[in-house]
């Protein structure tokens, strides 16, 4: 096996990815060609941003791969998480998790998403500056608590919010990347703090599972649906499996969706042409557009797609080889990682001319293949919640722009900054709230 060229010092890719993921991958591709090799602390990875290389990874037999990100993810999502399973267990878990994200089920959450959006936006003082990401994270977290966990009582929603925020904040990047710090040291230190929040979170989920089983009530939230699913042998998911998958949905769907919406809000208000076209499209639906009508708007959909193209929340997806594999003519051995570099293909000049320009129209002019546009990964491990996330983005953005007006605070666009495994806007993408839309009275 002869690995492609690439940096030789493991610290260089780590620092480059942490500082500026997009710049690092673009410079590496220019310097070393495609594919190129990254020596990372977690192992050697061969990366590609070429659509053909990505196609080879995503269309290969899933049995060739095992998850790559077990070390950073297992404590926060659990060992039963679909993100960390492979083989037959992975296939079973995906099959069980698919029904709750079916289109008809998903659309049941539209009114809930719209109401949560309006409730949070109403708390913004007119004329005040705020961080777009704070607003979208508050909305996204409430959507998960109410639509996924099925918690509706306001006091209990507040309790879940407090515990979840502490749980996420306690799992710091150092804990993600090294097992040496995962010790309690007599109940002190970051790992002990994470364990305390983890225990509280587990207890809350266990209470909901017990209450839901006892009530026998037919409900539409995802927790209730997970309690009802059965595999081919008639077996339900265990309480531990449900707990892990609920935490996976939280980690995979909370901050990620919120960041995408924050980037979109910033981009919309930086270009009056985009803003006016979008407001005209939404305004044509009337003063209180339905979630389903918003979800069908072509330009709103294109804005969401472009936000996720130019600012993918996760810059790359990786697999570890269990058997020999050929990538772009290179024979790779078991144990090597292969990576689809999303930031590279989303900036491919032949596919996306003027890739740095936010131009939603490109998604109205042509359809991109799953190997050219992949904000949710691809293949057998494509994000199960992709449709839910896109639906939420359209409903939240459409509802927000139908009822309120905003403007940018600074002429300088936010920088991309790393937030654990995600990439978000610096300063949370600040905006100014101009106030609610004033409707003419007949």
C-alpha positions as CSV (number, residue, x, y, z in Angstrom):
1,X,0.0,0.0,0.0
2,X,1.3,3.5,-1.0
3,X,-0.6,6.3,0.7
4,X,-1.3,9.5,-1.2
5,X,0.8,12.5,-0.3
6,X,-0.1,14.7,2.7
7,X,1.3,16.5,5.7
8,X,3.6,14.2,7.7
9,X,3.3,15.8,11.2
10,X,0.1,14.7,13.0
11,X,-0.2,18.1,14.8
12,X,-0.5,20.1,11.5
13,X,-3.8,18.7,10.4
14,X,-5.3,19.0,13.9
15,X,-4.3,22.6,14.1
16,X,-5.3,23.4,10.6
17,X,-8.8,21.8,11.0
18,X,-9.3,23.5,14.3
19,X,-8.3,27.0,13.1
20,X,-9.9,27.1,9.7
21,X,-11.3,23.8,8.3
22,X,-12.3,25.1,4.9
23,X,-8.9,26.8,4.3
24,X,-7.0,23.8,5.5
25,X,-8.8,21.4,3.2
26,X,-8.6,23.7,0.2
27,X,-4.9,24.3,0.7
28,X,-4.2,20.6,1.3
29,X,-6.0,19.7,-1.9
30,X,-4.1,22.3,-3.9
31,X,-0.7,21.2,-2.4
32,X,-1.1,17.4,-2.4
33,X,-3.8,16.7,-5.0
34,X,-6.9,14.5,-4.4
35,X,-7.0,12.3,-2.5
36,X,-4.5,13.2,0.2
37,X,-3.5,11.6,3.5
38,X,-4.0,13.1,7.0
39,X,-2.0,11.7,9.9
40,X,-4.4,12.3,12.8
41,X,-4.1,11.3,16.5
42,X,-7.0,9.0,16.0
43,X,-5.3,7.3,13.0
44,X,-4.4,7.8,9.4
45,X,-7.2,9.1,7.1
46,X,-7.3,9.4,3.3
47,X,-9.5,12.4,2.3
48,X,-11.2,13.2,-0.9
49,X,-13.3,16.1,-2.1
50,X,-13.8,14.8,-5.6
51,X,-17.4,13.7,-6.4
52,X,-16.2,10.4,-7.9
53,X,-14.1,9.6,-4.8
54,X,-17.1,10.4,-2.6
55,X,-19.3,8.2,-4.8
56,X,-16.8,5.3,-4.3
57,X,-17.1,5.7,-0.5
58,X,-20.9,6.2,-0.3
59,X,-21.8,3.4,-2.7
60,X,-19.4,0.8,-1.3
61,X,-20.6,-2.2,0.7
62,X,-21.3,-0.8,4.2
63,X,-19.8,-4.0,5.6
64,X,-16.4,-2.6,4.5
65,X,-16.6,0.1,7.1
66,X,-16.9,0.8,10.9
67,X,-17.6,4.1,12.5
68,X,-14.5,6.4,12.9
69,X,-15.6,8.8,15.7
70,X,-16.2,6.4,18.6
71,X,-13.7,8.0,20.9
72,X,-15.2,11.5,21.0
73,X,-18.9,10.5,20.7
74,X,-19.5,7.5,22.9
75,X,-19.7,9.3,26.3
76,X,-22.3,11.8,25.0
77,X,-24.5,9.6,22.8
78,X,-24.0,6.1,24.4
79,X,-22.8,2.8,23.1
80,X,-26.1,1.9,21.5
81,X,-26.2,5.0,19.3
82,X,-26.8,4.4,15.6
83,X,-23.8,6.7,15.0
84,X,-21.5,4.1,16.6
85,X,-22.9,0.8,15.5
86,X,-22.0,-1.2,12.4
87,X,-23.0,-4.4,10.7
88,X,-26.3,-6.1,11.6
89,X,-26.9,-4.0,14.7
90,X,-26.5,-0.8,12.6
91,X,-29.0,-2.0,10.0
92,X,-31.5,-3.0,12.8
93,X,-31.2,0.3,14.5
94,X,-31.7,2.4,11.4
95,X,-34.7,0.4,10.4
96,X,-36.3,1.0,13.8
97,X,-35.5,4.7,13.7
98,X,-36.8,5.3,10.2
99,X,-40.6,5.4,10.9
100,X,-40.5,8.4,13.3
101,X,-38.8,10.4,10.6
102,X,-41.3,9.4,7.8
103,X,-42.7,12.4,6.0
104,X,-46.3,12.1,7.3
105,X,-45.0,11.7,10.9
106,X,-42.6,14.7,10.5
107,X,-45.3,17.0,9.2
108,X,-47.3,16.6,12.4
109,X,-44.6,18.7,14.1
110,X,-45.0,21.7,11.8
111,X,-47.5,23.7,13.9
112,X,-45.5,23.0,17.0
113,X,-42.3,24.3,15.3
114,X,-44.1,27.5,14.2
115,X,-45.6,28.2,17.6
116,X,-42.3,27.7,19.4
117,X,-40.7,30.1,16.9
118,X,-43.3,32.8,17.4
119,X,-43.1,32.4,21.2
120,X,-39.3,32.9,21.2
121,X,-39.3,35.7,18.7
122,X,-42.0,37.6,20.7
123,X,-39.5,37.9,23.6
124,X,-37.0,39.9,21.5
125,X,-37.2,43.7,22.3
126,X,-37.7,45.9,19.2
127,X,-34.5,47.8,18.4
128,X,-32.3,45.5,20.4
129,X,-29.3,43.6,19.0
130,X,-29.2,39.8,19.7
131,X,-27.3,36.7,18.5
132,X,-29.2,34.9,15.8
133,X,-27.7,31.6,17.0
134,X,-29.0,32.2,20.5
135,X,-32.5,32.5,19.1
136,X,-32.3,29.6,16.8
137,X,-30.7,27.4,19.5
138,X,-33.5,28.2,21.9
139,X,-36.1,27.3,19.2
140,X,-34.3,24.1,18.1
141,X,-33.9,22.9,21.7
142,X,-37.6,23.4,22.5
143,X,-38.5,21.6,19.3
144,X,-36.4,18.6,20.5
145,X,-37.8,18.7,24.0
146,X,-41.4,18.9,22.8
147,X,-41.4,17.1,19.5
148,X,-38.8,14.4,20.2
149,X,-39.0,13.9,24.0
150,X,-42.7,14.7,24.1
151,X,-42.5,17.0,27.1
152,X,-45.1,19.8,27.0
153,X,-45.6,21.0,30.7
154,X,-43.8,24.4,30.8
155,X,-42.1,23.7,34.2
156,X,-40.8,20.3,33.0
157,X,-39.7,21.8,29.6
158,X,-37.7,24.4,31.6
159,X,-36.1,21.6,33.7
160,X,-35.2,19.6,30.6
161,X,-33.7,22.8,29.0
162,X,-31.6,23.4,32.1
163,X,-30.2,19.9,32.3
164,X,-29.6,19.6,28.6
165,X,-27.7,22.9,28.3
166,X,-25.5,21.8,31.3
167,X,-25.0,18.4,29.7
168,X,-23.8,19.8,26.4
169,X,-21.6,22.5,27.9
170,X,-20.0,20.0,30.4
171,X,-18.7,17.8,27.5
172,X,-15.8,19.9,26.6
173,X,-13.4,19.4,23.6
174,X,-10.6,18.0,25.9
175,X,-13.0,15.4,27.2
176,X,-14.0,14.5,23.7
177,X,-10.5,13.9,22.5
178,X,-8.7,12.1,25.3
179,X,-9.7,9.3,27.7
180,X,-7.0,10.4,30.2
181,X,-9.3,13.2,31.5
182,X,-12.3,10.9,31.9
183,X,-11.7,10.5,35.6
184,X,-13.6,11.9,38.5
185,X,-10.7,12.8,40.8
186,X,-12.8,12.5,43.9
187,X,-15.8,14.1,42.4
188,X,-13.9,17.1,41.1
189,X,-13.0,18.3,37.6
190,X,-14.7,18.4,34.2
191,X,-15.4,14.6,33.9
192,X,-17.2,14.6,37.4
193,X,-19.2,17.6,36.3
194,X,-20.2,15.9,33.0
195,X,-21.1,12.8,34.9
196,X,-23.4,14.7,37.3
197,X,-25.3,16.3,34.4
198,X,-25.3,12.9,32.6
199,X,-26.9,11.3,35.6
200,X,-29.6,13.9,35.8
201,X,-30.3,13.6,32.0
202,X,-30.6,9.8,32.2
203,X,-33.0,10.2,35.1
204,X,-35.3,12.6,33.2
205,X,-35.4,10.3,30.2
206,X,-36.1,7.3,32.4
207,X,-39.0,9.1,34.0
208,X,-40.5,10.0,30.6
209,X,-40.2,6.4,29.4
210,X,-41.8,5.0,32.6
211,X,-44.6,7.6,32.4
212,X,-45.3,7.0,28.7
213,X,-45.4,3.2,29.2
214,X,-47.8,3.5,32.2
215,X,-50.2,5.9,30.4
216,X,-50.8,3.8,27.3
217,X,-51.7,7.1,25.6
218,X,-51.2,7.3,21.8
219,X,-49.0,10.2,21.1
220,X,-47.1,11.6,18.1
221,X,-43.8,12.5,19.7
222,X,-40.7,10.6,18.7
223,X,-40.2,9.0,22.1
224,X,-43.7,7.5,22.0
225,X,-43.0,6.2,18.5
226,X,-39.8,4.6,19.6
227,X,-41.6,2.8,22.4
228,X,-44.0,1.3,19.8
229,X,-41.5,0.1,17.1
230,X,-40.6,-3.6,16.7
231,X,-37.9,-5.3,14.8
232,X,-38.3,-8.2,12.4
233,X,-38.3,-10.6,15.3
234,X,-41.0,-8.6,17.2
235,X,-38.5,-7.2,19.7
236,X,-38.9,-3.7,21.0
237,X,-36.1,-1.3,21.6
238,X,-34.7,-1.6,25.2
239,X,-34.9,1.4,27.5
240,X,-31.1,1.8,27.2
241,X,-31.3,1.8,23.4
242,X,-34.1,4.5,23.5
243,X,-32.1,6.6,25.9
244,X,-29.0,6.5,23.7
245,X,-31.0,7.3,20.5
246,X,-32.7,10.2,22.2
247,X,-29.4,11.6,23.2
248,X,-28.1,11.0,19.7
249,X,-31.0,13.0,18.2
250,X,-30.2,15.8,20.6
251,X,-26.5,16.0,19.8
252,X,-27.1,15.5,16.0
253,X,-30.1,17.8,15.7
254,X,-29.9,20.6,18.2
255,X,-26.9,22.8,17.6
256,X,-26.4,21.6,14.0
257,X,-29.8,22.8,12.8
258,X,-29.6,26.0,14.9
259,X,-26.2,26.9,13.3
260,X,-27.6,26.3,9.8
261,X,-30.6,28.7,10.5
262,X,-28.2,31.3,12.0
263,X,-26.0,31.3,8.9
264,X,-29.2,31.6,6.7
265,X,-30.5,34.6,8.7
266,X,-27.2,36.4,8.4
267,X,-26.9,35.7,4.6
268,X,-30.5,36.7,4.0
269,X,-30.0,40.1,5.6
270,X,-26.7,40.8,3.9
271,X,-28.2,41.0,0.4
272,X,-31.3,43.0,-0.1
273,X,-32.1,41.2,-3.3
274,X,-32.2,37.8,-1.5
275,X,-34.1,39.3,1.4
276,X,-36.8,41.0,-0.8
277,X,-37.3,38.0,-3.0
278,X,-37.7,35.7,0.0
279,X,-40.1,38.1,1.8
280,X,-42.2,38.4,-1.4
281,X,-42.4,34.7,-1.7
282,X,-43.4,34.3,2.0
283,X,-45.7,37.3,1.9
284,X,-47.7,35.8,-0.9
285,X,-48.9,33.2,1.5
286,X,-50.7,35.7,3.7
287,X,-50.2,36.9,7.3
288,X,-50.1,33.5,8.9
289,X,-48.7,31.0,6.5
290,X,-49.2,27.3,7.2
291,X,-46.1,25.1,7.8
292,X,-47.0,23.0,4.8
293,X,-47.2,26.0,2.6
294,X,-43.8,27.3,3.8
295,X,-42.2,23.9,3.3
296,X,-43.2,23.9,-0.4
297,X,-41.7,27.4,-1.2
298,X,-38.9,26.9,-3.8
299,X,-36.8,30.0,-3.0
300,X,-37.0,29.4,0.8
301,X,-35.8,25.8,0.2
302,X,-33.0,27.1,-2.0
303,X,-31.9,29.5,0.7
304,X,-31.7,26.7,3.2
305,X,-29.8,24.5,0.8
306,X,-27.3,27.3,0.0
307,X,-26.8,28.0,3.7
308,X,-25.8,24.4,4.3
309,X,-23.6,24.3,1.2
310,X,-21.6,27.4,1.9
311,X,-21.4,26.7,5.6
312,X,-21.8,22.9,6.2
313,X,-22.1,22.4,10.0
314,X,-19.8,19.4,9.9
315,X,-17.0,19.7,7.4
316,X,-16.2,16.1,6.8
317,X,-17.5,12.5,7.4
318,X,-15.2,9.5,7.9
319,X,-15.3,5.7,8.0
320,X,-12.6,3.2,9.1
321,X,-11.8,0.3,6.8
322,X,-12.4,-3.3,7.9
323,X,-11.2,-4.7,4.6
324,X,-9.0,-3.6,1.7
325,X,-10.6,-0.8,-0.3
326,X,-9.7,1.1,-3.5
327,X,-10.2,4.9,-3.4
328,X,-9.5,6.8,-6.6
329,X,-7.2,4.0,-7.8
330,X,-5.3,3.8,-4.5
331,X,-5.3,0.4,-2.6
332,X,-5.9,1.1,1.1
333,X,-5.5,-1.4,3.9
334,X,-7.8,-2.3,6.8
335,X,-7.5,0.2,9.7
336,X,-7.0,3.2,7.4
337,X,-9.8,5.8,7.5
338,X,-11.5,7.3,4.4
339,X,-13.0,10.7,4.5
340,X,-15.5,12.6,2.4
341,X,-14.4,16.2,2.7
342,X,-17.7,18.1,2.5
343,X,-16.0,21.5,2.6
344,X,-14.0,20.6,-0.5
345,X,-16.8,19.3,-2.7
346,X,-19.1,22.2,-1.6
347,X,-16.4,24.6,-2.9
348,X,-15.6,22.7,-6.1
349,X,-15.3,25.4,-8.8
350,X,-16.5,23.3,-11.6
351,X,-19.7,22.4,-9.7
352,X,-20.2,25.7,-7.8
353,X,-18.9,28.7,-9.7
354,X,-18.1,31.6,-7.4
355,X,-18.5,29.2,-4.5
356,X,-17.8,31.9,-1.8
357,X,-20.9,33.8,-3.0
358,X,-24.2,33.1,-1.3
359,X,-26.5,32.5,-4.3
360,X,-29.6,30.4,-3.6
361,X,-30.5,30.5,-7.3
362,X,-27.9,27.8,-8.1
363,X,-30.3,25.3,-6.4
364,X,-33.1,26.4,-8.7
365,X,-31.0,26.2,-11.8
366,X,-29.9,22.6,-11.5
367,X,-30.1,19.5,-9.3
368,X,-26.9,18.3,-7.6
369,X,-26.0,14.6,-7.1
370,X,-25.7,13.2,-3.6
371,X,-21.9,13.2,-4.2
372,X,-21.8,16.9,-5.1
373,X,-24.1,18.2,-2.3
374,X,-23.9,16.3,1.0
375,X,-24.6,18.5,4.1
376,X,-26.0,15.4,5.9
377,X,-23.3,12.9,4.8
378,X,-24.3,10.0,2.5
379,X,-24.6,6.4,1.8
380,X,-25.7,3.9,4.4
381,X,-24.9,6.3,7.2
382,X,-26.6,9.4,5.9
383,X,-28.2,11.4,8.7
384,X,-31.6,9.9,9.6
385,X,-32.8,13.3,10.7
386,X,-32.0,15.1,7.4
387,X,-35.6,15.6,6.3
388,X,-36.6,16.7,9.8
389,X,-33.8,19.2,10.0
390,X,-34.6,20.7,6.6
391,X,-38.3,20.8,7.4
392,X,-37.5,22.6,10.7
393,X,-35.2,25.1,9.0
394,X,-38.0,26.1,6.5
395,X,-40.7,26.3,9.0
396,X,-38.7,28.3,11.6
397,X,-37.2,30.7,9.0
398,X,-40.4,31.1,7.1
399,X,-42.4,31.7,10.3
400,X,-39.8,34.1,11.7
401,X,-39.6,36.2,8.5
402,X,-43.4,36.3,8.1
403,X,-43.9,37.9,11.5
404,X,-40.7,39.9,12.3
405,X,-38.1,42.1,10.6
406,X,-34.4,42.2,11.2
407,X,-31.2,43.8,10.0
408,X,-27.5,43.1,10.2
409,X,-25.4,44.8,12.9
410,X,-22.0,44.8,11.2
411,X,-21.0,45.0,7.6
412,X,-18.3,42.4,8.3
413,X,-19.7,38.9,7.9
414,X,-19.2,36.5,10.8
415,X,-16.1,34.2,10.7
416,X,-16.4,30.5,10.8
417,X,-15.4,29.2,14.3
418,X,-15.2,25.7,15.7
419,X,-17.7,24.7,18.3
420,X,-16.6,21.2,19.4
421,X,-17.3,19.1,16.3
422,X,-19.5,21.7,14.6
423,X,-18.6,24.9,12.7
424,X,-20.6,28.0,13.6
425,X,-20.6,31.8,13.0
426,X,-18.4,34.0,15.2
427,X,-20.3,36.1,17.8
428,X,-23.4,33.9,17.1
429,X,-24.2,36.0,13.9
430,X,-25.5,39.2,15.5
431,X,-28.7,40.8,14.2
432,X,-30.9,43.7,15.2
433,X,-34.6,43.0,15.8
434,X,-36.6,45.8,14.1
435,X,-39.9,44.6,15.6
436,X,-42.9,42.6,14.5
437,X,-44.5,43.1,11.1
438,X,-47.3,45.7,11.3
439,X,-50.3,44.5,9.4
440,X,-52.8,46.9,7.8
441,X,-56.2,46.8,9.6
442,X,-59.1,46.4,7.2
